[in-house]
Amino acid sequence: MKADLVVDAKGLACPMPIVRTKKGMDTLQSGQVLEIHVTDKGAKNDLSAWAKSAGHEMIDMAEEGDVLKFWIRKA
């Protein structure tokens, strides 16, 4: 999937993946896609809830070894 911005939050614990995601989203235009890589398993629920509460669209999620990848479209 093509992303307009990739954010690396591997090795960071909550709440840092959300903080990095929000900072990345702040640089994007509406409709652009952010890809974020995390290793914190709790980020799965956290990022889904954050995207929904912020009005963004969680497009996809993939697990590659210890890394979770998320694609979120900015509202």
mmCIF file as gemmi writes it, N, C-alpha and C atoms, coordinates in Angstrom:
data_model
loop_
_atom_site.group_PDB
_atom_site.id
_atom_site.type_symbol
_atom_site.label_atom_id
_atom_site.label_alt_id
_atom_site.label_comp_id
_atom_site.label_asym_id
_atom_site.label_entity_id
_atom_site.label_seq_id
_atom_site.pdbx_PDB_ins_code
_atom_site.Cartn_x
_atom_site.Cartn_y
_atom_site.Cartn_z
_atom_site.occupancy
_atom_site.B_iso_or_equiv
_atom_site.pdbx_formal_charge
_atom_site.auth_seq_id
_atom_site.auth_asym_id
_atom_site.pdbx_PDB_model_num
ATOM 1 N N . MET Axp A 1 ? 0.849 -1.18 0 1 0 ? 1 A 1
ATOM 2 C CA . MET Axp A 1 ? 0 0 0 1 0 ? 1 A 1
ATOM 3 C C . MET Axp A 1 ? 0.895 1.244 0 1 0 ? 1 A 1
ATOM 4 N N . LYS Axp A 2 ? 0.55 2.221 -0.803 1 0 ? 2 A 1
ATOM 5 C CA . LYS Axp A 2 ? 1.336 3.44 -0.878 1 0 ? 2 A 1
ATOM 6 C C . LYS Axp A 2 ? 0.955 4.384 0.256 1 0 ? 2 A 1
ATOM 7 N N . ALA Axp A 3 ? 1.976 4.858 0.964 1 0 ? 3 A 1
ATOM 8 C CA . ALA Axp A 3 ? 1.765 5.814 2.055 1 0 ? 3 A 1
ATOM 9 C C . ALA Axp A 3 ? 2.435 7.131 1.697 1 0 ? 3 A 1
ATOM 10 N N . ASP Axp A 4 ? 1.835 8.225 2.135 1 0 ? 4 A 1
ATOM 11 C CA . ASP Axp A 4 ? 2.415 9.544 1.916 1 0 ? 4 A 1
ATOM 12 C C . ASP Axp A 4 ? 3.491 9.852 2.959 1 0 ? 4 A 1
ATOM 13 N N . LEU Axp A 5 ? 3.411 9.191 4.108 1 0 ? 5 A 1
ATOM 14 C CA . LEU Axp A 5 ? 4.379 9.383 5.179 1 0 ? 5 A 1
ATOM 15 C C . LEU Axp A 5 ? 4.504 8.088 5.963 1 0 ? 5 A 1
ATOM 16 N N . VAL Axp A 6 ? 5.744 7.705 6.302 1 0 ? 6 A 1
ATOM 17 C CA . VAL Axp A 6 ? 5.982 6.515 7.129 1 0 ? 6 A 1
ATOM 18 C C . VAL Axp A 6 ? 6.57 6.983 8.457 1 0 ? 6 A 1
ATOM 19 N N . VAL Axp A 7 ? 5.949 6.53 9.555 1 0 ? 7 A 1
ATOM 20 C CA . VAL Axp A 7 ? 6.409 6.883 10.898 1 0 ? 7 A 1
ATOM 21 C C . VAL Axp A 7 ? 6.926 5.615 11.569 1 0 ? 7 A 1
ATOM 22 N N . ASP Axp A 8 ? 8.145 5.698 12.099 1 0 ? 8 A 1
ATOM 23 C CA . ASP Axp A 8 ? 8.751 4.564 12.789 1 0 ? 8 A 1
ATOM 24 C C . ASP Axp A 8 ? 8.62 4.77 14.297 1 0 ? 8 A 1
ATOM 25 N N . ALA Axp A 9 ? 7.773 3.966 14.934 1 0 ? 9 A 1
ATOM 26 C CA . ALA Axp A 9 ? 7.608 4.038 16.386 1 0 ? 9 A 1
ATOM 27 C C . ALA Axp A 9 ? 7.991 2.702 17.02 1 0 ? 9 A 1
ATOM 28 N N . LYS Axp A 10 ? 8.859 1.955 16.323 1 0 ? 10 A 1
ATOM 29 C CA . LYS Axp A 10 ? 9.302 0.66 16.858 1 0 ? 10 A 1
ATOM 30 C C . LYS Axp A 10 ? 10.111 0.887 18.13 1 0 ? 10 A 1
ATOM 31 N N . GLY Axp A 11 ? 9.885 0.016 19.118 1 0 ? 11 A 1
ATOM 32 C CA . GLY Axp A 11 ? 10.615 0.089 20.376 1 0 ? 11 A 1
ATOM 33 C C . GLY Axp A 11 ? 10.033 1.08 21.371 1 0 ? 11 A 1
ATOM 34 N N . LEU Axp A 12 ? 8.983 1.795 20.979 1 0 ? 12 A 1
ATOM 35 C CA . LEU Axp A 12 ? 8.376 2.785 21.873 1 0 ? 12 A 1
ATOM 36 C C . LEU Axp A 12 ? 7.148 2.199 22.566 1 0 ? 12 A 1
ATOM 37 N N . ALA Axp A 13 ? 6.967 2.538 23.827 1 0 ? 13 A 1
ATOM 38 C CA . ALA Axp A 13 ? 5.811 2.073 24.596 1 0 ? 13 A 1
ATOM 39 C C . ALA Axp A 13 ? 4.75 3.173 24.629 1 0 ? 13 A 1
ATOM 40 N N . CYS Axp A 14 ? 3.54 2.771 24.916 1 0 ? 14 A 1
ATOM 41 C CA . CYS Axp A 14 ? 2.417 3.687 25.051 1 0 ? 14 A 1
ATOM 42 C C . CYS Axp A 14 ? 2.774 4.803 26.028 1 0 ? 14 A 1
ATOM 43 N N . PRO Axp A 15 ? 2.483 6.029 25.731 1 0 ? 15 A 1
ATOM 44 C CA . PRO Axp A 15 ? 1.644 6.552 24.654 1 0 ? 15 A 1
ATOM 45 C C . PRO Axp A 15 ? 2.426 7.042 23.441 1 0 ? 15 A 1
ATOM 46 N N . MET Axp A 16 ? 3.731 6.769 23.357 1 0 ? 16 A 1
ATOM 47 C CA . MET Axp A 16 ? 4.554 7.351 22.301 1 0 ? 16 A 1
ATOM 48 C C . MET Axp A 16 ? 4.138 6.996 20.871 1 0 ? 16 A 1
ATOM 49 N N . PRO Axp A 17 ? 3.686 5.764 20.582 1 0 ? 17 A 1
ATOM 50 C CA . PRO Axp A 17 ? 3.225 5.514 19.21 1 0 ? 17 A 1
ATOM 51 C C . PRO Axp A 17 ? 2.059 6.438 18.8 1 0 ? 17 A 1
ATOM 52 N N . ILE Axp A 18 ? 1.164 6.724 19.739 1 0 ? 18 A 1
ATOM 53 C CA . ILE Axp A 18 ? 0.046 7.631 19.448 1 0 ? 18 A 1
ATOM 54 C C . ILE Axp A 18 ? 0.569 9.048 19.243 1 0 ? 18 A 1
ATOM 55 N N . VAL Axp A 19 ? 1.503 9.468 20.078 1 0 ? 19 A 1
ATOM 56 C CA . VAL Axp A 19 ? 2.082 10.815 19.953 1 0 ? 19 A 1
ATOM 57 C C . VAL Axp A 19 ? 2.751 10.967 18.588 1 0 ? 19 A 1
ATOM 58 N N . ARG Axp A 20 ? 3.545 9.975 18.194 1 0 ? 20 A 1
ATOM 59 C CA . ARG Axp A 20 ? 4.223 10.028 16.891 1 0 ? 20 A 1
ATOM 60 C C . ARG Axp A 20 ? 3.21 10.015 15.744 1 0 ? 20 A 1
ATOM 61 N N . THR Axp A 21 ? 2.141 9.208 15.898 1 0 ? 21 A 1
ATOM 62 C CA . THR Axp A 21 ? 1.108 9.146 14.867 1 0 ? 21 A 1
ATOM 63 C C . THR Axp A 21 ? 0.428 10.495 14.711 1 0 ? 21 A 1
ATOM 64 N N . LYS Axp A 22 ? 0.07 11.118 15.816 1 0 ? 22 A 1
ATOM 65 C CA . LYS Axp A 22 ? -0.597 12.42 15.759 1 0 ? 22 A 1
ATOM 66 C C . LYS Axp A 22 ? 0.31 13.471 15.12 1 0 ? 22 A 1
ATOM 67 N N . LYS Axp A 23 ? 1.587 13.484 15.493 1 0 ? 23 A 1
ATOM 68 C CA . LYS Axp A 23 ? 2.531 14.444 14.902 1 0 ? 23 A 1
ATOM 69 C C . LYS Axp A 23 ? 2.644 14.223 13.398 1 0 ? 23 A 1
ATOM 70 N N . GLY Axp A 24 ? 2.686 12.963 12.983 1 0 ? 24 A 1
ATOM 71 C CA . GLY Axp A 24 ? 2.738 12.65 11.553 1 0 ? 24 A 1
ATOM 72 C C . GLY Axp A 24 ? 1.479 13.092 10.837 1 0 ? 24 A 1
ATOM 73 N N . MET Axp A 25 ? 0.337 12.815 11.44 1 0 ? 25 A 1
ATOM 74 C CA . MET Axp A 25 ? -0.947 13.198 10.839 1 0 ? 25 A 1
ATOM 75 C C . MET Axp A 25 ? -1.054 14.714 10.674 1 0 ? 25 A 1
ATOM 76 N N . ASP Axp A 26 ? -0.501 15.453 11.634 1 0 ? 26 A 1
ATOM 77 C CA . ASP Axp A 26 ? -0.565 16.909 11.58 1 0 ? 26 A 1
ATOM 78 C C . ASP Axp A 26 ? 0.143 17.478 10.349 1 0 ? 26 A 1
ATOM 79 N N . THR Axp A 27 ? 1.062 16.706 9.749 1 0 ? 27 A 1
ATOM 80 C CA . THR Axp A 27 ? 1.796 17.186 8.575 1 0 ? 27 A 1
ATOM 81 C C . THR Axp A 27 ? 1.11 16.82 7.264 1 0 ? 27 A 1
ATOM 82 N N . LEU Axp A 28 ? 0.084 15.96 7.325 1 0 ? 28 A 1
ATOM 83 C CA . LEU Axp A 28 ? -0.586 15.479 6.115 1 0 ? 28 A 1
ATOM 84 C C . LEU Axp A 28 ? -1.82 16.306 5.77 1 0 ? 28 A 1
ATOM 85 N N . GLN Axp A 29 ? -2.181 16.233 4.491 1 0 ? 29 A 1
ATOM 86 C CA . GLN Axp A 29 ? -3.415 16.848 4.007 1 0 ? 29 A 1
ATOM 87 C C . GLN Axp A 29 ? -4.541 15.805 4.096 1 0 ? 29 A 1
ATOM 88 N N . SER Axp A 30 ? -5.768 16.273 4.108 1 0 ? 30 A 1
ATOM 89 C CA . SER Axp A 30 ? -6.93 15.386 4.135 1 0 ? 30 A 1
ATOM 90 C C . SER Axp A 30 ? -6.857 14.404 2.963 1 0 ? 30 A 1
ATOM 91 N N . GLY Axp A 31 ? -7.092 13.118 3.25 1 0 ? 31 A 1
ATOM 92 C CA . GLY Axp A 31 ? -7.08 12.088 2.226 1 0 ? 31 A 1
ATOM 93 C C . GLY Axp A 31 ? -5.737 11.399 2.06 1 0 ? 31 A 1
ATOM 94 N N . GLN Axp A 32 ? -4.668 11.972 2.606 1 0 ? 32 A 1
ATOM 95 C CA . GLN Axp A 32 ? -3.366 11.333 2.512 1 0 ? 32 A 1
ATOM 96 C C . GLN Axp A 32 ? -3.278 10.186 3.523 1 0 ? 32 A 1
ATOM 97 N N . VAL Axp A 33 ? -2.327 9.283 3.284 1 0 ? 33 A 1
ATOM 98 C CA . VAL Axp A 33 ? -2.203 8.064 4.091 1 0 ? 33 A 1
ATOM 99 C C . VAL Axp A 33 ? -0.898 8.063 4.877 1 0 ? 33 A 1
ATOM 100 N N . LEU Axp A 34 ? -1.014 7.736 6.158 1 0 ? 34 A 1
ATOM 101 C CA . LEU Axp A 34 ? 0.137 7.577 7.041 1 0 ? 34 A 1
ATOM 102 C C . LEU Axp A 34 ? 0.324 6.092 7.313 1 0 ? 34 A 1
ATOM 103 N N . GLU Axp A 35 ? 1.566 5.651 7.221 1 0 ? 35 A 1
ATOM 104 C CA . GLU Axp A 35 ? 1.92 4.266 7.58 1 0 ? 35 A 1
ATOM 105 C C . GLU Axp A 35 ? 2.755 4.349 8.851 1 0 ? 35 A 1
ATOM 106 N N . ILE Axp A 36 ? 2.384 3.583 9.854 1 0 ? 36 A 1
ATOM 107 C CA . ILE Axp A 36 ? 3.135 3.604 11.116 1 0 ? 36 A 1
ATOM 108 C C . ILE Axp A 36 ? 3.563 2.194 11.477 1 0 ? 36 A 1
ATOM 109 N N . HIS Axp A 37 ? 4.824 2.071 11.92 1 0 ? 37 A 1
ATOM 110 C CA . HIS Axp A 37 ? 5.389 0.78 12.33 1 0 ? 37 A 1
ATOM 111 C C . HIS Axp A 37 ? 5.595 0.814 13.835 1 0 ? 37 A 1
ATOM 112 N N . VAL Axp A 38 ? 5.038 -0.183 14.541 1 0 ? 38 A 1
ATOM 113 C CA . VAL Axp A 38 ? 5.151 -0.251 15.997 1 0 ? 38 A 1
ATOM 114 C C . VAL Axp A 38 ? 5.497 -1.674 16.437 1 0 ? 38 A 1
ATOM 115 N N . THR Axp A 39 ? 6.05 -1.786 17.634 1 0 ? 39 A 1
ATOM 116 C CA . THR Axp A 39 ? 6.316 -3.108 18.215 1 0 ? 39 A 1
ATOM 117 C C . THR Axp A 39 ? 5.507 -3.313 19.498 1 0 ? 39 A 1
ATOM 118 N N . ASP Axp A 40 ? 4.876 -2.262 19.989 1 0 ? 40 A 1
ATOM 119 C CA . ASP Axp A 40 ? 4.048 -2.332 21.196 1 0 ? 40 A 1
ATOM 120 C C . ASP Axp A 40 ? 2.709 -2.969 20.828 1 0 ? 40 A 1
ATOM 121 N N . LYS Axp A 41 ? 2.472 -4.182 21.334 1 0 ? 41 A 1
ATOM 122 C CA . LYS Axp A 41 ? 1.244 -4.914 20.977 1 0 ? 41 A 1
ATOM 123 C C . LYS Axp A 41 ? -0.021 -4.171 21.397 1 0 ? 41 A 1
ATOM 124 N N . GLY Axp A 42 ? 0.062 -3.342 22.449 1 0 ? 42 A 1
ATOM 125 C CA . GLY Axp A 42 ? -1.091 -2.561 22.879 1 0 ? 42 A 1
ATOM 126 C C . GLY Axp A 42 ? -1.489 -1.499 21.874 1 0 ? 42 A 1
ATOM 127 N N . ALA Axp A 43 ? -0.579 -1.175 20.969 1 0 ? 43 A 1
ATOM 128 C CA . ALA Axp A 43 ? -0.865 -0.139 19.966 1 0 ? 43 A 1
ATOM 129 C C . ALA Axp A 43 ? -1.982 -0.556 19.018 1 0 ? 43 A 1
ATOM 130 N N . LYS Axp A 44 ? -2.216 -1.848 18.895 1 0 ? 44 A 1
ATOM 131 C CA . LYS Axp A 44 ? -3.271 -2.333 18.002 1 0 ? 44 A 1
ATOM 132 C C . LYS Axp A 44 ? -4.614 -1.716 18.394 1 0 ? 44 A 1
ATOM 133 N N . ASN Axp A 45 ? -4.974 -1.83 19.652 1 0 ? 45 A 1
ATOM 134 C CA . ASN Axp A 45 ? -6.233 -1.247 20.127 1 0 ? 45 A 1
ATOM 135 C C . ASN Axp A 45 ? -6.14 0.269 20.24 1 0 ? 45 A 1
ATOM 136 N N . ASP Axp A 46 ? -4.981 0.758 20.706 1 0 ? 46 A 1
ATOM 137 C CA . ASP Axp A 46 ? -4.808 2.197 20.911 1 0 ? 46 A 1
ATOM 138 C C . ASP Axp A 46 ? -4.931 2.975 19.608 1 0 ? 46 A 1
ATOM 139 N N . LEU Axp A 47 ? -4.253 2.514 18.561 1 0 ? 47 A 1
ATOM 140 C CA . LEU Axp A 47 ? -4.288 3.234 17.286 1 0 ? 47 A 1
ATOM 141 C C . LEU Axp A 47 ? -5.661 3.171 16.638 1 0 ? 47 A 1
ATOM 142 N N . SER Axp A 48 ? -6.322 2.025 16.737 1 0 ? 48 A 1
ATOM 143 C CA . SER Axp A 48 ? -7.681 1.91 16.193 1 0 ? 48 A 1
ATOM 144 C C . SER Axp A 48 ? -8.626 2.879 16.891 1 0 ? 48 A 1
ATOM 145 N N . ALA Axp A 49 ? -8.558 2.933 18.208 1 0 ? 49 A 1
ATOM 146 C CA . ALA Axp A 49 ? -9.424 3.833 18.976 1 0 ? 49 A 1
ATOM 147 C C . ALA Axp A 49 ? -9.081 5.289 18.694 1 0 ? 49 A 1
ATOM 148 N N . TRP Axp A 50 ? -7.797 5.606 18.605 1 0 ? 50 A 1
ATOM 149 C CA . TRP Axp A 50 ? -7.383 6.987 18.336 1 0 ? 50 A 1
ATOM 150 C C . TRP Axp A 50 ? -7.859 7.434 16.957 1 0 ? 50 A 1
ATOM 151 N N . ALA Axp A 51 ? -7.668 6.582 15.946 1 0 ? 51 A 1
ATOM 152 C CA . ALA Axp A 51 ? -8.091 6.931 14.584 1 0 ? 51 A 1
ATOM 153 C C . ALA Axp A 51 ? -9.597 7.197 14.542 1 0 ? 51 A 1
ATOM 154 N N . LYS Axp A 52 ? -10.349 6.331 15.179 1 0 ? 52 A 1
ATOM 155 C CA . LYS Axp A 52 ? -11.812 6.488 15.195 1 0 ? 52 A 1
ATOM 156 C C . LYS Axp A 52 ? -12.208 7.776 15.911 1 0 ? 52 A 1
ATOM 157 N N . SER Axp A 53 ? -11.616 8.045 17.061 1 0 ? 53 A 1
ATOM 158 C CA . SER Axp A 53 ? -11.986 9.232 17.838 1 0 ? 53 A 1
ATOM 159 C C . SER Axp A 53 ? -11.58 10.521 17.123 1 0 ? 53 A 1
ATOM 160 N N . ALA Axp A 54 ? -10.519 10.45 16.312 1 0 ? 54 A 1
ATOM 161 C CA . ALA Axp A 54 ? -10.054 11.635 15.591 1 0 ? 54 A 1
ATOM 162 C C . ALA Axp A 54 ? -10.747 11.784 14.232 1 0 ? 54 A 1
ATOM 163 N N . GLY Axp A 55 ? -11.552 10.787 13.862 1 0 ? 55 A 1
ATOM 164 C CA . GLY Axp A 55 ? -12.291 10.853 12.604 1 0 ? 55 A 1
ATOM 165 C C . GLY Axp A 55 ? -11.52 10.338 11.4 1 0 ? 55 A 1
ATOM 166 N N . HIS Axp A 56 ? -10.35 9.723 11.627 1 0 ? 56 A 1
ATOM 167 C CA . HIS Axp A 56 ? -9.546 9.184 10.535 1 0 ? 56 A 1
ATOM 168 C C . HIS Axp A 56 ? -10.006 7.758 10.213 1 0 ? 56 A 1
ATOM 169 N N . GLU Axp A 57 ? -9.564 7.25 9.059 1 0 ? 57 A 1
ATOM 170 C CA . GLU Axp A 57 ? -9.966 5.913 8.625 1 0 ? 57 A 1
ATOM 171 C C . GLU Axp A 57 ? -8.791 4.941 8.736 1 0 ? 57 A 1
ATOM 172 N N . MET Axp A 58 ? -8.954 3.913 9.549 1 0 ? 58 A 1
ATOM 173 C CA . MET Axp A 58 ? -7.959 2.848 9.636 1 0 ? 58 A 1
ATOM 174 C C . MET Axp A 58 ? -8.163 1.97 8.403 1 0 ? 58 A 1
ATOM 175 N N . ILE Axp A 59 ? -7.229 2.045 7.458 1 0 ? 59 A 1
ATOM 176 C CA . ILE Axp A 59 ? -7.387 1.341 6.188 1 0 ? 59 A 1
ATOM 177 C C . ILE Axp A 59 ? -7.002 -0.119 6.305 1 0 ? 59 A 1
ATOM 178 N N . ASP Axp A 60 ? -5.856 -0.367 6.94 1 0 ? 60 A 1
ATOM 179 C CA . ASP Axp A 60 ? -5.351 -1.739 6.99 1 0 ? 60 A 1
ATOM 180 C C . ASP Axp A 60 ? -4.361 -1.9 8.137 1 0 ? 60 A 1
ATOM 181 N N . MET Axp A 61 ? -4.101 -3.149 8.475 1 0 ? 61 A 1
ATOM 182 C CA . MET Axp A 61 ? -3.107 -3.483 9.483 1 0 ? 61 A 1
ATOM 183 C C . MET Axp A 61 ? -2.442 -4.786 9.054 1 0 ? 61 A 1
ATOM 184 N N . ALA Axp A 62 ? -1.138 -4.864 9.251 1 0 ? 62 A 1
ATOM 185 C CA . ALA Axp A 62 ? -0.416 -6.09 8.919 1 0 ? 62 A 1
ATOM 186 C C . ALA Axp A 62 ? 0.599 -6.363 10.019 1 0 ? 62 A 1
ATOM 187 N N . GLU Axp A 63 ? 0.871 -7.643 10.222 1 0 ? 63 A 1
ATOM 188 C CA . GLU Axp A 63 ? 1.85 -8.043 11.228 1 0 ? 63 A 1
ATOM 189 C C . GLU Axp A 63 ? 2.996 -8.734 10.501 1 0 ? 63 A 1
ATOM 190 N N . GLU Axp A 64 ? 4.199 -8.18 10.657 1 0 ? 64 A 1
ATOM 191 C CA . GLU Axp A 64 ? 5.384 -8.761 10.025 1 0 ? 64 A 1
ATOM 192 C C . GLU Axp A 64 ? 6.405 -9.044 11.12 1 0 ? 64 A 1
ATOM 193 N N . GLY Axp A 65 ? 6.429 -10.274 11.582 1 0 ? 65 A 1
ATOM 194 C CA . GLY Axp A 65 ? 7.293 -10.635 12.698 1 0 ? 65 A 1
ATOM 195 C C . GLY Axp A 65 ? 6.83 -9.913 13.954 1 0 ? 65 A 1
ATOM 196 N N . ASP Axp A 66 ? 7.725 -9.152 14.578 1 0 ? 66 A 1
ATOM 197 C CA . ASP Axp A 66 ? 7.384 -8.398 15.788 1 0 ? 66 A 1
ATOM 198 C C . ASP Axp A 66 ? 6.821 -7.024 15.481 1 0 ? 66 A 1
ATOM 199 N N . VAL Axp A 67 ? 6.757 -6.66 14.209 1 0 ? 67 A 1
ATOM 200 C CA . VAL Axp A 67 ? 6.341 -5.306 13.828 1 0 ? 67 A 1
ATOM 201 C C . VAL Axp A 67 ? 4.898 -5.294 13.338 1 0 ? 67 A 1
ATOM 202 N N . LEU Axp A 68 ? 4.116 -4.402 13.924 1 0 ? 68 A 1
ATOM 203 C CA . LEU Axp A 68 ? 2.749 -4.159 13.458 1 0 ? 68 A 1
ATOM 204 C C . LEU Axp A 68 ? 2.789 -2.934 12.56 1 0 ? 68 A 1
ATOM 205 N N . LYS Axp A 69 ? 2.146 -3.025 11.397 1 0 ? 69 A 1
ATOM 206 C CA . LYS Axp A 69 ? 2.082 -1.896 10.472 1 0 ? 69 A 1
ATOM 207 C C . LYS Axp A 69 ? 0.626 -1.491 10.299 1 0 ? 69 A 1
ATOM 208 N N . PHE Axp A 70 ? 0.398 -0.192 10.37 1 0 ? 70 A 1
ATOM 209 C CA . PHE Axp A 70 ? -0.946 0.347 10.22 1 0 ? 70 A 1
ATOM 210 C C . PHE Axp A 70 ? -0.937 1.391 9.12 1 0 ? 70 A 1
ATOM 211 N N . TRP Axp A 71 ? -2.051 1.449 8.387 1 0 ? 71 A 1
ATOM 212 C CA . TRP Axp A 71 ? -2.242 2.494 7.384 1 0 ? 71 A 1
ATOM 213 C C . TRP Axp A 71 ? -3.505 3.25 7.757 1 0 ? 71 A 1
ATOM 214 N N . ILE Axp A 72 ? -3.355 4.557 7.935 1 0 ? 72 A 1
ATOM 215 C CA . ILE Axp A 72 ? -4.469 5.392 8.37 1 0 ? 72 A 1
ATOM 216 C C . ILE Axp A 72 ? -4.627 6.551 7.392 1 0 ? 72 A 1
ATOM 217 N N . ARG Axp A 73 ? -5.853 6.735 6.886 1 0 ? 73 A 1
ATOM 218 C CA . ARG Axp A 73 ? -6.15 7.851 5.965 1 0 ? 73 A 1
ATOM 219 C C . ARG Axp A 73 ? -6.652 9.033 6.795 1 0 ? 73 A 1
ATOM 220 N N . LYS Axp A 74 ? -6.052 10.197 6.552 1 0 ? 74 A 1
ATOM 221 C CA . LYS Axp A 74 ? -6.433 11.399 7.298 1 0 ? 74 A 1
ATOM 222 C C . LYS Axp A 74 ? -7.795 11.885 6.857 1 0 ? 74 A 1
ATOM 223 N N . ALA Axp A 75 ? -8.606 12.273 7.828 1 0 ? 75 A 1
ATOM 224 C CA . ALA Axp A 75 ? -9.96 12.775 7.556 1 0 ? 75 A 1
ATOM 225 C C . ALA Axp A 75 ? -9.884 14.138 6.875 1 0 ? 75 A 1
